[in-house]
Amino acid sequence: MKTVSQLGDLRGKRVVIRCDFNVPLNGTIITDDGRIRAALPTLRALLGAGARVTALAHLGRPKGRIDPAFSLAPVAARLGELLGQDVKFAADTVGPSAQATSVSLADGEIALVENVRFEPGETSKDDAERGALAAEYARFGEIFVSDGFGVVHRKQASVYDLAKLLPNAAGELVAKEVSVLSKITTDPERPYVVVLGGAKVADKLAVIDNLLSVADTLVIVGGMAYTFLKAQGHEVGDSILDESKVATCHEYLDRARATGKKILLPVDVVVAEGMDFDARRAVGEVSVVPADAIPSDREGLDIGPESAKAVAAEIAGARTVFWNGPAGVSEISEFAGGTRAIADALVSSEAFSVIGGGDSAAAVRAFGHSDDEFGWISTGGGASLEYLEGKELPGLAVLEGSN
């Protein structure tokens, strides 16, 4: 892939850049600006070179309809604060406001247009519909820079089709993401430990399948652990369970034993009657039980202290660690202990640590850790997982194929 540094003299050039500004919001308040900060190196390079930059991005899933709840206006304000300069904001995506705002830019100025997912063509399965919208985006510039790694696994108008219409390059973020993920996929320093959590085991099965041949240890935590515990024959009560994947999990456990790999599962679990997520509190008594003795009327909502110690010990002995997905419902204090223990272990470890996924990244920041305490915090949850699965990512392939 060509990079920004290979684009030559950019002074006066109109550059359209795809960023990933899909940040969590509480009303209009950005609760984690990590993805905005991740875009700063490329944006500063372009603006410092005198380019006239029009940024495209999405927020949430408005499903092709204008929804003020998903407006990028708060992002434009925060981006301006971080850049230390005005960010012009267009009230539409490809309409009169966007076109006029983009054309008005002087050298070293930047504009952000409204949420690309307000346009039905952005995520359309119809190539022609996406292509027509991409042609509208192409009017914003003469060069395209792809820097939204969180969406490169999507064949979408502002990610894939636009790259086919303009000379293109990967931004610094995308180039760094590819470099880091390539290393931990093909040539990790060993021992290599992968920690996978989150709610749905189905989302991670392809990653497990691929990484069983790459990683030395797979640590399974979070909601997905209960399907593995069920595969071992244990009662999991009211915990999250994907009954359709129990046999697959059993096969992975057998495969790990046969190939000398380790799959580490929880040995104890924090349980309760349930939780009230909106109120951020547990429902009923909170207790710790052995992972093979979960009461039938209780829900597992975090790993227990002994499991946390075991995971921390595994991380302490590693040279490379990839972590995707919390160990429990970390937004609720009673169920945050396991996730906090993983974050603390990574900070204390000498391993090269990579955190993938917005939930994990938001959790470590909520615990008070800074990004520079880890080797790399990936901005692409789904994209990083698909990369680790060995899939071809359309938003990367189109860059490689056109240069």
Secondary structure, DSSP 8 states (H G I E B T S, - for coil): --BGGGS---TT-EEEEE------EETTEES--HHHHHHHHHHHHHHHTT-EEEEE---S--TTS--GGG-SHHHHHHHHHHHTS-EEE-SSSSSHHHHHHHHT--TT-EEE-S-GGGSTTTT-S-HHHHHHHHHHHHTT-SEEEE--GGGTTS--IIIIIGGGTS-EEE-HHHHHHHHHHHHHHHS--SSEEEEE-SS-GGGTHHHHHHHTTT-SEEEE-STTHHHHHHHTT---TTS---GGGHHHHHHHHHHHHHHT-EEE--SEEEEESEEETTTTEEES--EEEETT---TT-EEEEE-HHHHHHHHHHHHT-SEEEEES-SS-TTSGGG-HHHHHHHHHHHH--SEEEE-SHHHHHHHHHTT--GGGSSEE-S-HHHHHHHHHT---HHHHHHHHT-
